[in-house]
Amino acid sequence: MSTVTDNPQRHRFELEVDGQIVFADYRRDGNLIVVPHVEAPPALRGTGASRRLMEGMLALLRARGERIKPLCSYAADYLRRHPEHHDLLAEVRQAR
């Protein structure tokens, strides 16, 4: 099984699947990782590759003590559906 890697030269997290790369672009601001874009090649869409990328990326962020600010709609929706990762969000909103 492939693992998610941080490619700091390209400012993105990457996951290789069947010779293709699923990636999440990022900007770093100290311990904050801003994610404006997540992309999977058309052949990998609907296969769970982006989900595996998100899981691996969040595991790396957690291990490094970093937080995430998802600007990409896919990343934001993923985090909204997975409360186990809410502690990694840069802006934690309190329920009313």
C-alpha positions in Angstrom: 0.0 0.0 0.0 1.3 3.5 -0.9 1.9 6.1 1.7 1.2 9.8 1.6 4.4 11.9 1.3 5.1 15.6 1.8 6.8 17.0 -1.3 8.0 20.4 0.0 9.6 21.4 -3.3 6.2 21.3 -5.0 4.3 22.4 -1.9 1.9 19.4 -1.9 1.1 16.1 -0.2 1.1 13.2 -2.7 -0.2 9.7 -2.9 0.8 7.4 -5.8 -1.9 5.0 -7.0 -1.3 2.8 -10.0 1.4 5.1 -11.3 -0.7 8.2 -11.0 -0.5 11.0 -8.3 -3.3 12.2 -6.2 -2.3 15.5 -4.5 -3.2 18.3 -2.1 -1.5 21.6 -2.7 -0.6 23.6 0.4 0.8 26.8 1.8 2.7 26.7 5.1 2.3 29.4 7.7 4.3 28.2 10.7 2.4 25.2 12.0 -0.7 26.0 9.9 -1.1 24.1 6.6 -3.6 25.9 4.2 -5.0 23.5 1.6 -6.5 25.4 -1.4 -6.7 22.4 -3.8 -7.0 18.6 -3.8 -6.9 16.8 -7.1 -7.2 13.2 -8.4 -6.5 12.2 -12.0 -9.8 11.4 -13.8 -9.0 7.6 -13.8 -8.8 7.6 -10.0 -11.9 9.6 -9.2 -14.5 7.6 -7.3 -11.9 5.0 -6.2 -11.3 6.3 -2.7 -7.8 7.6 -3.7 -8.6 11.2 -2.5 -10.0 9.8 0.8 -6.7 7.8 1.3 -4.7 11.0 0.5 -6.7 13.0 3.2 -6.3 10.2 5.8 -2.5 10.1 5.2 -2.1 13.8 5.1 -4.0 14.3 8.3 -1.9 11.6 10.0 1.2 13.4 9.0 -0.1 16.7 10.3 -1.1 15.1 13.6 2.3 13.5 14.0 4.0 16.8 13.3 1.7 18.9 15.6 0.4 20.9 12.7 -3.1 22.2 12.0 -5.1 22.5 8.8 -7.2 25.2 7.2 -9.1 23.6 4.3 -10.0 26.1 1.5 -10.7 23.4 -1.0 -14.3 22.3 -1.0 -13.3 18.6 -1.1 -11.0 18.9 1.9 -13.5 21.0 3.8 -16.3 18.5 3.2 -14.1 15.6 4.1 -13.2 17.2 7.5 -16.9 18.1 8.1 -17.8 14.4 7.7 -15.0 13.2 9.9 -15.3 14.7 13.4 -12.3 12.5 14.6 -10.1 15.1 12.8 -11.8 18.3 14.0 -9.0 18.9 16.5 -6.7 19.5 13.6 -8.8 22.4 12.2 -7.2 25.8 12.6 -10.5 27.4 13.3 -12.6 25.3 15.6 -16.2 26.6 15.7 -18.2 26.0 18.8 -21.7 24.5 18.5 -24.5 26.8 19.6 
